[in-house]
Amino acid sequence: MDFLFYAPFISSIFEETPPMKTVRLLFFTGLAFSLTKCSPVREQHRSLSQLDRRVQEIKSYAEKNGYSTRYCFLIDMHLESGLKRFFVYDMSNNMVAFSGLVSHGGCDQNFLKTARFSNTPGGGCTSVGIYKVGRAYYGQYGKSYKLYGLQETNSNAFNRAIVLHGNTFVPDQESYPKLICNSSGCPMVSFSFLDKLSSVIDKSPKPVLLWVYDKPLQPMIFVPRLRINWPSATLSRRK
């Protein structure tokens, strides 16, 4: 919601009696605070602020297992589908190179507003976990990339034919609060965004990793070490 929506109401407050003016000011102050604190846009900013920690984890995994340490793909399914939640991270320069919209699986329902997750074949759901992006092939949706699940949560990805592909129904620009369409479990993007991804995947000498996740990282809590100087006590003998 835009602040201008409330402008006529706020301006009328100053024409009211003092008690009513105070009540309405408190109401709109609380409303504005809740909209900024709990909005999906704020969640998107929070997700971006946590990317560095996720990149550290996936980069360490890539170094140990022989995958690309230049770029990685991060998909935050905790965010609304109308927001950009597919992030291409440049690990050499520690920055988000570009981002785009991505669909989640509909779990064989008419429309699923919020992503659900399953690794079950035939379920039509998104699977969380780290994937290896395979080579390109041309199928039902044109150029696509096979995905290989590297964890228990997405181990059936290849057998489920979970691939990275484009679709004309996925827009290029953010549509929030309007949501975008569901997929059959694949990370589905716009064709123009797929072209950008292809420029990274096809030029990479090593396979690129893609990480699908849904829960925000827990805040890191540092407990300082306390140095306690205990007072010295002199023990006296009992007489």
Buried (B, 14 or more C-beta within 10 A) or exposed (E): EEEEEBEEEEEEBEEEEEEEBEEBBEEBEEEBEEBEEEBBBEBBEBBBEBBEEBBEEBBEBBEEEEBBBBBBBBBBBBBBBBBBBBBBBBBEEEEBEBBBBBBBBBBEEEEBEEBBBBBEEEBBBBBBBBBBBBEBEEEEBEBBBBBBBBBEBBBBBBEBBBBBBBBEEBBEEBBBEEBBBBBBBBBBBBBEBBEBBBEBBEEBEEBBBBBBBBEBBEEEEEEEEEEEEEEEEEEEEEE
